Amino acid sequence: MKSKSNQKRKTVLLSSGLAVALLVGGYAAYDYYAGNHVEIEQVIPAAGQASGAGGAAAAGSASVQPQQLNGTWATTDASKVYFSVTTSKETVNFVGDKVKGEWIVDTADPSRMQGKGEVDISSLSSGNGQRDGHVKGDDYLQASAHPTATFQATSFEGLPAEWKEGAVAPFKLKGKLTVRGIEKEVTFDSNALYEQGALKLSGQTVVTFADFGMKNPHAVVLDTQNDLTVRLELVLNKQ
C-alpha cells in the first residue's frame, strides 16, 4: 500500500510539474509574440525637444547662415521610420530602416520648401518574424502589392527665419501619407535641428487602421487600440 501511495504522490507531483512548465512556456511564448522588442532611437534627444510650433528656434549657440541650410538634403542610413500599436499588454513598435527621402530647404520662403520620402515595407521589423510576416501580409500592409509607404510634404509651418547651431526648431509638417495605395492627409508634429553639418528631423502623427482600409487586429487574448502612431526619425546630409 505504501508503494502505491508513493507512486501516486510522484504521479501527482509530475503532473503538477508538467502543468507549471506548460503554463510558464505558454506565457513565455505569449510574452514574446505579443511583447515589444524595438526601442525608438530619437535623433533629437527628448530633453532638447521643444513643444508646439513656434516662430523661432529654441536657444542655441552660433547662428546658422542661410547658405548652410538652403538647398537639397537627402536622408542617410541613420534615418528610420517607426509605427507603434498599443495593445492591452503594451505598446509594440515596428521599425523600418530602409528609408529614402529629401528635403529642399528655403529659409527665406518656407512656402517654396519641398519634401518627400518613402520606407520599404519589407524592412519593417518588430523583432518577431512571425508577427512581422502577418503584418506585411494581405490582411494588413500588403507588402507584395504595395512595397513602399510614401509621404509627400505640402507645407512646413512655423519654421524660424533664423536658425542656431544645435537649437531645436518646432514646426508642423503637413502632407499626404500613402499606405497600401490609399492616400491620407496628415500633420506631423515635428522638430528640426541643424548640428555639425547635418539636418535632423523628428516628427510624429496618429492615424487609424481604418484610414488605410485595415481592420483592427482584435484577438481573444489581446486587444489593440485603433490608433497607429507613425514616427519619423531622420538624419539628412546636404547634396
C-alpha positions as CSV (number, residue, x, y, z in Angstrom):
1,M,0.0,0.0,0.0
2,K,2.8,2.4,0.9
3,S,4.5,1.8,-2.5
4,K,1.2,2.6,-4.3
5,S,0.8,5.7,-2.2
6,N,4.3,6.9,-3.1
7,Q,3.8,6.2,-6.7
8,K,0.5,8.2,-6.7
9,R,2.3,11.1,-5.0
10,K,5.0,11.0,-7.6
11,T,2.5,11.0,-10.4
12,V,0.7,14.0,-8.9
13,L,3.9,15.9,-8.5
14,L,5.0,15.0,-12.0
15,S,1.6,16.2,-13.4
16,S,1.8,19.4,-11.4
17,G,5.4,20.0,-12.6
18,L,4.3,19.5,-16.2
19,A,1.4,21.8,-15.8
20,V,3.6,24.5,-14.4
21,A,6.1,24.0,-17.2
22,L,3.4,24.3,-19.8
23,L,2.0,27.5,-18.2
24,V,5.4,29.1,-18.0
25,G,6.2,28.1,-21.5
26,G,2.9,29.3,-22.8
27,Y,3.3,32.6,-21.1
28,A,6.8,33.0,-22.4
29,A,5.6,32.3,-25.9
30,Y,2.7,34.8,-25.5
31,D,5.1,37.4,-24.0
32,Y,7.5,37.0,-26.9
33,Y,4.7,37.2,-29.6
34,A,2.8,40.0,-28.0
35,G,5.6,42.0,-26.4
36,N,7.7,44.9,-27.6
37,H,11.2,44.2,-28.9
38,V,12.1,47.5,-30.6
39,E,13.1,50.7,-28.8
40,I,12.7,54.0,-30.6
41,E,16.0,55.7,-31.3
42,Q,15.5,59.5,-31.2
43,V,17.7,61.6,-33.5
44,I,16.9,64.6,-31.3
45,P,17.1,63.8,-27.6
46,A,13.9,64.3,-25.8
47,A,15.5,66.7,-23.3
48,G,16.3,69.0,-26.3
49,Q,12.9,69.0,-27.9
50,A,10.6,71.9,-27.7
51,S,6.8,71.6,-27.7
52,G,4.5,73.1,-30.2
53,A,5.2,75.1,-33.3
54,G,6.9,78.5,-32.9
55,G,8.4,81.2,-34.9
56,A,11.9,81.0,-33.5
57,A,14.3,78.2,-32.7
58,A,15.0,77.3,-29.1
59,A,18.1,78.9,-27.6
60,G,21.3,77.6,-29.3
61,S,24.8,78.9,-29.9
62,A,26.1,80.2,-33.2
63,S,23.8,81.4,-35.9
64,V,23.5,79.2,-39.0
65,Q,23.9,81.1,-42.3
66,P,21.2,80.7,-44.9
67,Q,23.7,79.2,-47.4
68,Q,24.4,76.4,-44.9
69,L,20.7,75.4,-44.9
70,N,19.3,76.3,-48.3
71,G,19.4,73.5,-50.9
72,T,18.6,69.8,-51.2
73,W,19.1,67.5,-48.3
74,A,18.9,63.7,-48.6
75,T,18.3,61.0,-45.9
76,T,21.2,59.0,-44.6
77,D,21.4,55.3,-43.5
78,A,20.8,56.6,-39.9
79,S,17.2,57.5,-40.9
80,K,14.3,55.3,-39.6
81,V,10.6,55.3,-39.7
82,Y,8.6,53.7,-36.8
83,F,5.0,52.9,-36.3
84,S,3.6,51.9,-32.9
85,V,0.5,50.0,-31.9
86,T,-0.8,50.0,-28.3
87,T,-2.3,46.6,-27.2
88,S,-3.8,45.6,-23.9
89,K,-0.3,44.4,-22.9
90,E,1.9,47.3,-24.0
91,T,2.9,49.5,-26.9
92,V,4.6,47.5,-29.7
93,N,7.0,49.3,-32.1
94,F,7.9,48.4,-35.7
95,V,10.9,50.0,-37.3
96,G,11.7,50.4,-41.0
97,D,15.4,51.2,-41.7
98,K,15.3,51.3,-45.5
99,V,14.3,55.0,-45.9
100,K,14.7,57.3,-48.9
101,G,13.8,60.9,-48.9
102,E,14.8,64.5,-49.5
103,W,14.1,68.0,-48.1
104,I,14.6,71.1,-50.3
105,V,15.1,73.9,-47.8
106,D,14.5,77.6,-48.5
107,T,14.7,79.7,-45.3
108,A,13.7,82.9,-47.0
109,D,10.4,81.4,-48.3
110,P,9.2,78.3,-46.5
111,S,6.3,78.1,-49.0
112,R,8.9,77.0,-51.6
113,M,10.2,74.2,-49.5
114,Q,9.6,70.6,-50.7
115,G,9.9,67.2,-49.1
116,K,9.2,63.6,-49.9
117,G,10.1,60.2,-48.6
118,E,9.4,56.5,-48.6
119,V,10.1,53.4,-46.5
120,D,10.5,49.9,-47.8
121,I,7.7,47.9,-46.2
122,S,9.8,44.7,-46.4
123,S,12.3,46.3,-44.0
124,L,9.7,46.7,-41.2
125,S,10.6,44.7,-38.1
126,S,9.1,44.3,-34.6
127,G,11.7,41.8,-33.6
128,N,9.3,38.9,-34.1
129,G,9.4,37.3,-37.5
130,Q,6.0,35.6,-37.3
131,R,4.3,38.8,-36.3
132,D,6.2,40.8,-39.0
133,G,5.1,38.3,-41.7
134,H,1.5,38.7,-40.6
135,V,1.6,42.5,-40.6
136,K,3.2,42.6,-44.1
137,G,0.7,40.1,-45.5
138,D,-2.5,40.5,-47.4
139,D,-4.6,41.3,-44.3
140,Y,-2.6,44.4,-43.5
141,L,0.2,46.2,-45.3
142,Q,0.2,44.0,-48.5
143,A,3.9,44.4,-49.0
144,S,3.9,42.3,-52.2
145,A,1.4,44.6,-53.9
146,H,2.5,47.9,-52.2
147,P,6.2,47.6,-51.4
148,T,6.6,51.1,-50.1
149,A,4.8,53.6,-48.0
150,T,5.3,57.2,-49.1
151,F,4.9,60.7,-47.8
152,Q,4.7,63.9,-49.9
153,A,5.0,67.2,-48.0
154,T,2.6,70.0,-48.8
155,S,3.7,72.6,-46.2
156,F,6.3,73.4,-43.5
157,E,4.6,75.6,-40.9
158,G,6.3,77.5,-38.1
159,L,10.0,77.1,-39.1
160,P,12.2,80.0,-38.0
161,A,13.7,82.5,-40.4
162,E,16.9,82.3,-38.4
163,W,18.5,79.1,-37.1
164,K,21.1,78.5,-34.5
165,E,23.6,75.6,-34.3
166,G,22.2,72.8,-32.1
167,A,18.9,74.6,-31.5
168,V,15.5,72.8,-31.8
169,A,13.0,74.3,-34.3
170,P,9.5,73.0,-33.7
171,F,7.1,73.1,-36.7
172,K,4.1,71.4,-38.4
173,L,4.9,69.2,-41.3
174,K,1.8,68.6,-43.4
175,G,1.4,66.3,-46.3
176,K,0.0,63.2,-47.9
177,L,0.8,59.7,-46.5
178,T,0.1,56.8,-48.8
179,V,-0.1,53.2,-47.4
180,R,-1.5,50.2,-49.3
181,G,-2.2,52.6,-52.2
182,I,-4.5,54.7,-50.0
183,E,-3.7,58.4,-49.5
184,K,-4.4,60.4,-46.4
185,E,-3.6,64.0,-45.4
186,V,-1.7,64.1,-42.1
187,T,0.2,66.5,-39.9
188,F,3.5,65.5,-38.2
189,D,4.2,67.5,-35.0
190,S,7.9,67.9,-35.7
191,N,11.2,69.2,-34.6
192,A,14.2,70.1,-36.7
193,L,17.8,70.7,-35.7
194,Y,21.0,71.7,-37.6
195,E,24.1,70.3,-36.0
196,Q,27.6,69.7,-37.2
197,G,26.6,69.9,-40.9
198,A,23.7,67.5,-40.6
199,L,20.0,68.3,-40.5
200,K,17.8,66.2,-38.2
201,L,14.1,65.8,-38.2
202,S,11.9,64.1,-35.7
203,G,8.1,64.1,-36.0
204,Q,5.0,62.0,-35.3
205,T,1.4,61.8,-36.3
206,V,-1.5,59.5,-35.4
207,V,-3.7,57.6,-37.9
208,T,-6.0,54.6,-37.7
209,F,-6.2,51.2,-39.2
210,A,-9.4,52.2,-41.0
211,D,-7.7,55.2,-42.6
212,F,-5.8,52.7,-44.8
213,G,-8.5,50.1,-45.3
214,M,-7.3,47.8,-42.5
215,K,-9.3,46.2,-39.7
216,N,-8.3,46.5,-36.1
217,P,-6.5,43.2,-35.2
218,H,-8.5,42.3,-32.1
219,A,-7.7,38.9,-30.7
220,V,-9.2,36.7,-28.0
221,V,-6.4,37.3,-25.6
222,L,-5.1,40.7,-26.9
223,D,-6.9,43.9,-27.5
224,T,-5.5,46.5,-29.9
225,Q,-6.3,50.2,-30.0
226,N,-7.5,51.7,-33.3
227,D,-4.8,54.3,-33.4
228,L,-1.4,53.9,-35.0
229,T,1.4,56.3,-34.3
230,V,3.8,57.0,-37.2
231,R,7.1,58.5,-36.3
232,L,9.9,59.9,-38.4
233,E,13.5,59.9,-37.1
234,L,15.6,61.3,-40.0
235,V,19.2,62.4,-40.4
236,L,19.9,64.3,-43.7
237,N,23.1,65.4,-45.4
238,K,23.3,68.2,-47.9
239,Q,23.7,67.2,-51.5
